[in-house]
Amino acid sequence: MTLMPLPHSSFVAVAASATVTSSPVLPLASPTVRGFVSFKKLPLRSRCVVVASFVRVRAMSGLVQDKESVLPATTEPNHSRTFLDARTEQDLISGLKKEKEAGRLPPNVASGMEELYWNYKNAVLSSGASRADQTVISNMSVAFDRMLLGVEHPYTFNPYHKAVREPFDYYQFVHTYIRPLIDFKNSYVGNVSLFSELEDKIRQGHNIVFISNHQSEADPAVISLLLEAQCPYIGENIKCVAGDRVITDPLCKPFSMGRNLICVYSKKHMNDDPELVDMKRKANTRSLKEMATLLRSGSQVIWIAPSGGRDRPDPSTGEWFPAPFDSSSVDNMRRLVEHSGAPGHIYPMSLLCYGIMPPPPKVEKEIGEKRLVGFHGTGLSIGPEISFSDVTADCNNPNEAKEAYSQAMYKSVNEQYKTLNSAINQGRGIGASTSTVSLSQPWN
């Protein structure tokens, strides 16, 4: 498989050990599912069944909506239509040169966009899907337009960012862009029945937290797309704890705008600039307070990667595995859930999707990494809820208990990952299922 690039998006763990003080509960709108409004009086599972066949076709088709259908009727004032009007590859490439010469695109951004085009093209064409060449032009013209707009009118992310759905639907834009990179024939979901049970809990006001490994900038989209056919509510409403790099990179920002984010500074980059350490810690405290406020309202779904960054392959063997968890980040999340006042549940989640967007071999300080993109199978699995009291019953002090709970979470994630790896990379498919991980393809 040939791997190629895409916008960087590091969705990471809470980086600071901060004490969350009480703050007023903000009135939040009750969760809704786009496309489910007319069915809202039906039980959740009935609604899922009603739309399942439609979603299944979308998940497997690999075809792209006409780009005008996902753009607002009128564009922003003074915004160049160079990429919206593009109909061919030559239009896109010459458009980059035009915008650079006009001073609307910095040379390094234009260069990154062109590199992204060629790599995305190679990845999508390698899928063998019908109309793949048209998919590339359609998706990249919209992506380039959003990147240019972001340079012309920079978007500022709040500590808690809600996905931008109108007048331009960035959530659907992300899905349309990522979907052609996923080999659904070689993708699997572990314990999908558990996800269905969680949707019922969320509707009852319970908070759900996924403690997960983190493989690629596309992780949130992979979660949504693999759950789209059977459990769309989770994918659409999940809130991702995200590092600052995803909200500063001009090639990445349009993709980040389509997700619900709780923005933090990653522990891995906390000390990159000593003069900014205090500012970053204060910003993380504000984000933790935002998370506490959300959890007090109930019915929240939060995804967090307590490794503080993406998994990396073993340099000697090339084998991928979940990066070790930071026990303080796991413990911070547990305490936030326990003190929210709403029922809460924490589940270990495992992701395998590095093949569609692998990170650099080493953690890089500078924005603008070389991005790789490929067409590949992906996997998502969830394990049973892990009880803190059960795991820590024999511990002698809080620090020992914190480590024991974090290790229990990591062990489950790692075991699920091995099952996904066996199914996807070792070619065993659903036959790789175990007594604890039942694999399926809900889109079939």
C-alpha positions as CSV (number, residue, x, y, z in Angstrom):
1,M,0.0,0.0,0.0
2,T,1.2,3.5,-0.9
3,L,0.8,6.0,1.9
4,M,0.2,9.7,1.2
5,P,-0.6,13.0,3.2
6,L,-3.5,15.0,4.8
7,P,-4.0,17.8,7.3
8,H,-2.4,17.4,10.7
9,S,-4.9,16.9,13.6
10,S,-3.5,15.8,16.9
11,F,-6.4,14.9,19.2
12,V,-4.7,14.5,22.6
13,A,-5.1,14.1,26.3
14,V,-5.7,16.8,29.0
15,A,-2.2,18.0,29.6
16,A,-2.4,19.7,33.0
17,S,-3.2,18.4,36.4
18,A,-5.6,21.2,37.4
19,T,-8.1,21.6,40.1
20,V,-11.5,22.3,38.6
21,T,-13.4,24.9,40.6
22,S,-17.2,25.2,40.6
23,S,-18.7,27.4,38.0
24,P,-22.4,28.1,37.1
25,V,-24.0,25.5,34.9
26,L,-24.7,26.9,31.5
27,P,-28.0,26.0,29.9
28,L,-27.2,23.7,26.9
29,A,-29.5,22.7,24.2
30,S,-30.7,19.1,24.5
31,P,-28.8,16.8,22.0
32,T,-30.4,16.3,18.6
33,V,-29.4,14.2,15.6
34,R,-29.5,15.9,12.2
35,G,-31.8,13.9,10.0
36,F,-33.6,12.4,12.9
37,V,-35.8,15.4,13.7
38,S,-39.0,14.0,12.1
39,F,-38.5,10.7,14.0
40,K,-37.8,12.2,17.4
41,K,-40.9,10.5,19.0
42,L,-39.6,7.1,18.0
43,P,-37.3,5.0,20.3
44,L,-33.7,5.6,19.4
45,R,-33.1,2.1,18.0
46,S,-36.2,2.4,15.8
47,R,-34.8,5.5,14.4
48,C,-31.5,3.9,13.6
49,V,-33.3,1.1,11.8
50,V,-35.3,3.6,9.7
51,V,-32.1,5.3,8.4
52,A,-29.8,2.4,8.4
53,S,-30.3,1.4,4.8
54,F,-29.8,4.9,3.6
55,V,-26.6,5.4,5.6
56,R,-25.2,2.0,4.6
57,V,-25.4,3.0,0.9
58,R,-23.6,6.3,1.7
59,A,-20.9,4.5,3.7
60,M,-20.0,2.1,0.9
61,S,-20.6,4.2,-2.2
62,G,-17.4,6.1,-2.2
63,L,-19.1,8.7,-4.4
64,V,-19.0,12.4,-3.5
65,Q,-21.8,14.9,-3.4
66,D,-21.7,17.7,-5.9
67,K,-19.5,20.3,-4.3
68,E,-22.1,23.0,-4.7
69,S,-24.5,21.0,-2.5
70,V,-22.2,21.3,0.6
71,L,-21.4,25.0,0.1
72,P,-23.6,27.9,1.2
73,A,-25.6,29.7,-1.5
74,T,-23.4,32.8,-1.2
75,T,-19.8,32.8,-0.3
76,E,-18.1,35.2,2.2
77,P,-17.6,38.8,1.1
78,N,-14.5,39.3,-1.1
79,H,-13.7,35.6,-1.0
80,S,-11.9,34.3,-4.1
81,R,-13.9,31.7,-6.1
82,T,-10.7,30.3,-7.7
83,F,-11.1,26.9,-6.3
84,L,-14.9,26.8,-6.3
85,D,-14.8,27.3,-10.0
86,A,-12.2,24.7,-10.6
87,R,-13.3,21.8,-12.8
88,T,-10.0,20.1,-13.6
89,E,-6.7,19.2,-12.0
90,Q,-5.0,21.9,-14.0
91,D,-7.6,24.4,-12.6
92,L,-6.6,23.5,-9.1
93,I,-2.8,23.6,-9.6
94,S,-2.9,26.8,-11.6
95,G,-5.3,28.2,-9.0
96,L,-2.6,27.7,-6.3
97,K,-0.1,29.6,-8.3
98,K,-2.6,32.4,-8.9
99,E,-3.5,32.8,-5.3
100,K,0.2,32.7,-4.2
101,E,1.1,35.4,-6.7
102,A,-1.8,37.5,-5.6
103,G,-0.5,37.3,-2.0
104,R,-3.6,35.6,-0.7
105,L,-1.7,32.3,0.0
106,P,1.7,32.3,1.7
107,P,4.2,30.2,-0.3
108,N,4.6,27.6,2.4
109,V,0.8,27.1,2.6
110,A,0.4,26.9,-1.1
111,S,3.2,24.3,-1.3
112,G,1.6,22.2,1.4
113,M,-1.7,22.3,-0.4
114,E,-0.2,21.1,-3.6
115,E,1.6,18.3,-1.9
116,L,-1.6,17.4,-0.2
117,Y,-3.4,17.3,-3.6
118,W,-1.0,14.8,-5.2
119,N,-1.0,12.5,-2.2
120,Y,-4.8,12.6,-1.7
121,K,-5.2,11.8,-5.4
122,N,-2.9,8.8,-5.3
123,A,-4.6,7.5,-2.2
124,V,-8.1,7.8,-3.6
125,L,-7.2,6.4,-7.0
126,S,-5.5,3.4,-5.3
127,S,-9.0,2.4,-4.0
128,G,-10.1,1.4,-7.4
129,A,-13.5,3.0,-6.8
130,S,-15.6,4.2,-9.7
131,R,-15.4,7.9,-10.5
132,A,-12.4,8.2,-8.2
133,D,-10.8,10.9,-10.4
134,Q,-14.0,13.0,-10.1
135,T,-14.0,12.4,-6.3
136,V,-10.5,13.8,-6.0
137,I,-11.3,17.0,-8.0
138,S,-14.6,17.6,-6.1
139,N,-13.2,17.0,-2.6
140,M,-10.0,18.9,-3.2
141,S,-11.6,21.9,-4.7
142,V,-13.8,22.3,-1.6
143,A,-10.9,21.6,0.7
144,F,-8.7,24.2,-1.0
145,D,-11.5,26.7,-0.9
146,R,-11.9,26.3,2.8
147,M,-8.2,26.5,3.4
148,L,-8.0,29.7,1.4
149,L,-10.9,31.1,3.3
150,G,-9.2,30.3,6.6
151,V,-6.1,32.3,5.5
152,E,-8.3,35.2,4.3
153,H,-10.5,35.2,7.4
154,P,-8.7,33.2,10.2
155,Y,-11.1,31.3,12.5
156,T,-10.6,31.5,16.2
157,F,-11.4,28.4,18.3
158,N,-12.9,28.8,21.8
159,P,-11.9,26.4,24.6
160,Y,-15.1,24.5,23.8
161,H,-15.7,24.5,20.1
162,K,-19.0,23.4,18.6
163,A,-18.9,21.9,15.2
164,V,-19.8,24.4,12.5
165,R,-22.8,23.1,10.6
166,E,-24.1,26.2,8.8
167,P,-24.1,28.0,6.5
168,F,-21.4,25.6,5.5
169,D,-21.5,22.1,7.0
170,Y,-17.9,21.4,8.0
171,Y,-19.0,18.1,9.7
172,Q,-20.3,16.6,6.4
173,F,-17.3,18.1,4.6
174,V,-14.9,16.1,6.8
175,H,-16.9,12.9,6.2
176,T,-17.0,13.4,2.4
177,Y,-13.3,13.9,2.4
178,I,-12.3,11.0,4.6
179,R,-14.8,8.4,3.4
180,P,-12.9,7.6,0.2
181,L,-9.8,6.7,2.2
182,I,-11.5,4.0,4.2
183,D,-11.5,0.4,2.8
184,F,-14.8,-0.6,4.3
185,K,-14.4,-4.2,3.0
186,N,-11.5,-4.5,5.3
187,S,-12.8,-2.5,8.3
188,Y,-14.4,-3.7,11.5
189,V,-16.2,-2.6,14.6
190,G,-15.7,-4.5,17.8
191,N,-18.7,-5.0,20.2
192,V,-21.1,-2.8,18.3
193,S,-23.9,-3.8,20.6
194,L,-22.2,-2.0,23.4
195,F,-22.3,1.2,21.3
196,S,-26.0,0.8,20.9
197,E,-26.5,0.4,24.6
198,L,-24.5,3.6,25.2
199,E,-26.8,5.6,23.0
200,D,-29.7,4.6,25.3
201,K,-27.7,5.7,28.3
202,I,-26.9,9.1,26.7
203,R,-30.6,9.6,26.0
204,Q,-31.2,9.0,29.7
205,G,-28.9,11.8,30.8
206,H,-25.7,9.7,31.4
207,N,-22.3,10.9,30.5
208,I,-20.0,8.6,28.5
209,V,-16.2,8.9,28.3
210,F,-14.0,6.9,25.9
211,I,-10.4,6.4,27.1
212,S,-8.7,5.6,23.8
213,N,-5.4,5.3,21.9
214,H,-4.8,7.9,19.2
215,Q,-3.5,6.9,15.7
216,S,-4.2,9.6,13.2
217,E,-5.5,13.0,12.5
218,A,-8.6,11.3,11.1
219,D,-9.5,9.4,14.3
220,P,-12.8,11.4,15.1
221,A,-14.0,11.0,11.5
222,V,-13.2,7.3,11.5
223,I,-15.2,6.8,14.7
224,S,-18.2,8.6,13.1
225,L,-18.0,6.8,9.8
226,L,-17.6,3.3,11.3
227,L,-20.6,4.0,13.6
228,E,-22.7,5.9,11.0
229,A,-24.8,2.9,9.9
230,Q,-25.9,1.7,13.4
231,C,-25.1,4.4,16.0
232,P,-24.9,7.8,14.2
233,Y,-25.7,9.7,17.4
234,I,-22.4,8.9,19.1
235,G,-20.3,9.9,16.1
236,E,-22.1,13.2,15.5
237,N,-22.2,14.3,19.1
238,I,-18.9,13.1,20.4
239,K,-16.6,15.8,21.9
240,C,-12.9,15.3,21.3
241,V,-10.2,16.6,23.6
242,A,-7.9,18.2,21.0
243,G,-4.4,19.6,21.0
244,D,-3.6,23.2,19.9
245,R,-1.9,22.1,16.7
246,V,-5.2,21.1,15.1
247,I,-6.5,24.6,15.5
248,T,-3.5,26.5,14.3
249,D,-2.3,24.6,11.1
250,P,-4.0,26.3,8.1
251,L,-4.3,23.0,6.3
252,C,-6.0,21.4,9.3
253,K,-8.3,24.1,10.7
254,P,-11.2,23.5,8.2
255,F,-11.3,19.8,9.3
256,S,-11.2,20.7,13.0
257,M,-14.0,23.2,12.5
258,G,-16.3,20.2,11.7
259,R,-15.8,18.5,15.1
260,N,-16.9,19.3,18.6
261,L,-13.6,20.1,20.4
262,I,-12.4,20.7,23.9
263,C,-9.1,22.5,23.1
264,V,-6.0,21.9,25.3
265,Y,-2.2,22.1,25.0
266,S,-0.6,18.7,24.8
267,K,1.8,17.7,27.5
268,K,4.2,16.6,24.7
269,H,4.4,20.2,23.5
270,M,4.0,22.0,26.9
271,N,7.6,23.0,27.1
272,D,8.4,23.7,23.5
273,D,8.6,27.4,24.4
274,P,9.4,28.0,28.1
275,E,7.9,31.5,27.9
276,L,4.5,30.1,27.0
277,V,4.3,27.4,29.7
278,D,2.3,29.4,32.2
279,M,-0.1,30.6,29.5
280,K,-0.7,27.0,28.3
281,R,-1.4,25.8,31.8
282,K,-3.9,28.5,32.4
283,A,-5.6,27.8,29.1
284,N,-5.8,24.1,30.0
285,T,-7.4,25.0,33.3
286,R,-10.1,27.0,31.4
287,S,-10.7,24.0,29.1
288,L,-11.1,21.7,32.1
289,K,-13.6,24.0,33.6
290,E,-15.5,24.0,30.3
291,M,-15.5,20.2,30.4
292,A,-16.7,20.1,33.9
293,T,-19.6,22.4,33.0
294,L,-20.5,20.1,30.1
295,L,-20.5,17.0,32.2
296,R,-22.7,18.6,34.8
297,S,-25.4,19.1,32.1
298,G,-25.4,15.3,31.4
299,S,-25.8,13.4,28.1
300,Q,-22.2,14.1,27.1
301,V,-19.9,11.9,25.0
302,I,-16.2,12.7,25.3
303,W,-13.2,11.1,23.6
304,I,-9.8,11.5,25.1
305,A,-6.4,10.0,24.3
306,P,-4.4,10.0,27.6
307,S,-1.1,9.2,25.8
308,G,-0.9,12.9,24.9
309,G,-0.5,12.3,21.2
310,R,-0.5,9.8,18.4
311,D,0.8,6.3,18.5
312,R,4.2,5.6,16.8
313,P,5.6,2.4,15.4
314,D,8.4,0.6,17.2
315,P,11.6,1.9,15.5
316,S,13.2,-1.5,15.5
317,T,10.3,-3.7,14.3
318,G,8.0,-1.2,12.6
319,E,5.1,-2.6,14.5
320,W,2.3,-0.3,15.7
321,F,0.9,-0.4,19.2
322,P,-1.1,1.9,21.5
323,A,1.2,4.4,23.2
324,P,1.3,4.2,27.0
325,F,-1.3,6.2,28.9
326,D,-0.5,9.1,31.2
327,S,-2.1,8.0,34.5
328,S,-2.7,11.7,35.7
329,S,-4.8,12.4,32.6
330,V,-6.9,9.2,33.1
331,D,-7.4,10.1,36.8
332,N,-8.3,13.7,35.9
333,M,-11.0,12.5,33.6
334,R,-12.3,9.9,36.2
335,R,-12.6,12.6,38.8
336,L,-14.4,15.0,36.5
337,V,-16.9,12.3,35.7
338,E,-17.4,11.3,39.3
339,H,-18.0,14.9,40.5
340,S,-20.3,15.9,37.7
341,G,-23.5,15.1,39.5
342,A,-24.8,13.1,36.6
343,P,-24.4,9.3,36.1
344,G,-21.2,8.6,34.3
345,H,-19.4,5.7,32.6
346,I,-15.8,5.3,31.3
347,Y,-15.0,2.8,28.6
348,P,-11.8,1.7,27.0
349,M,-11.8,2.3,23.2
350,S,-9.3,1.0,20.7
351,L,-8.6,2.5,17.2
352,L,-6.6,1.1,14.3
353,C,-6.4,3.6,11.4
354,Y,-2.8,4.7,11.0
355,G,-2.8,3.4,7.4
356,I,-5.0,6.2,6.1
357,M,-3.0,9.0,7.8
358,P,0.1,8.0,9.6
359,P,2.0,10.5,11.8
360,P,5.7,11.4,11.4
361,P,8.0,8.8,13.0
362,K,8.9,11.2,15.7
363,V,7.1,14.0,17.5
364,E,7.8,17.3,15.8
365,K,7.8,20.7,17.4
366,E,7.2,22.8,14.3
367,I,3.8,23.2,12.6
368,G,3.7,21.9,9.0
369,E,4.8,18.2,9.2
370,K,5.0,16.1,6.0
371,R,1.6,14.4,5.8
372,L,0.9,11.0,4.5
373,V,-2.5,9.6,3.3
374,G,-3.5,6.2,2.2
375,F,-6.4,3.9,1.4
376,H,-6.6,1.3,4.1
377,G,-8.9,-0.8,6.3
378,T,-9.7,0.7,9.7
379,G,-11.0,-0.6,13.0
380,L,-12.8,0.6,16.1
381,S,-13.6,-1.4,19.3
382,I,-15.0,-0.7,22.7
383,G,-14.6,-2.8,25.9
384,P,-16.8,-3.2,28.9
385,E,-16.9,-0.4,31.5
386,I,-14.0,-0.7,34.0
387,S,-14.9,-0.1,37.6
388,F,-12.4,2.0,39.6
389,S,-13.4,0.5,42.9
390,D,-13.0,-3.0,41.6
391,V,-9.6,-2.4,40.0
392,T,-8.2,-0.5,43.0
393,A,-9.7,-2.6,45.9
394,D,-6.2,-3.9,47.0
395,C,-4.3,-0.6,46.5
396,N,-2.7,1.0,49.5
397,N,-2.7,4.7,48.5
398,P,-4.2,7.1,45.9
399,N,-1.1,7.0,43.6
400,E,-1.1,3.3,43.5
401,A,-4.8,3.3,42.7
402,K,-4.3,5.9,40.0
403,E,-1.7,3.8,38.3
404,A,-3.7,0.6,38.6
405,Y,-6.8,2.1,37.0
406,S,-4.8,3.6,34.1
407,Q,-3.0,0.3,33.5
408,A,-6.4,-1.6,33.5
409,M,-7.7,0.8,30.8
410,Y,-4.5,0.5,28.8
411,K,-4.5,-3.3,29.0
412,S,-8.1,-3.5,27.6
413,V,-7.3,-1.0,24.8
414,N,-4.1,-3.0,23.9
415,E,-6.0,-6.3,23.8
416,Q,-8.7,-4.9,21.6
417,Y,-6.1,-3.4,19.3
418,K,-4.5,-6.9,18.9
419,T,-7.8,-8.2,17.7
420,L,-8.3,-5.4,15.2
421,N,-4.8,-5.8,14.0
422,S,-5.3,-9.5,13.4
423,A,-8.5,-8.8,11.5
424,I,-7.2,-6.0,9.3
425,N,-3.5,-6.4,8.9
426,Q,-3.2,-10.2,9.2
427,G,-6.2,-10.8,7.0
428,R,-8.3,-12.8,9.4
429,G,-11.4,-10.6,9.1
430,I,-14.3,-11.4,11.4
431,G,-12.6,-14.7,12.2
432,A,-10.3,-12.7,14.4
433,S,-13.1,-12.2,16.9
434,T,-12.4,-13.4,20.5
435,S,-14.5,-14.1,23.6
436,T,-14.2,-10.4,24.5
437,V,-14.2,-8.7,21.1
438,S,-17.0,-9.5,18.6
439,L,-16.2,-8.0,15.2
440,S,-18.8,-7.0,12.7
441,Q,-19.3,-4.7,9.7
442,P,-22.5,-2.7,10.6
443,W,-22.6,-1.1,7.1
444,N,-23.3,-4.5,5.4
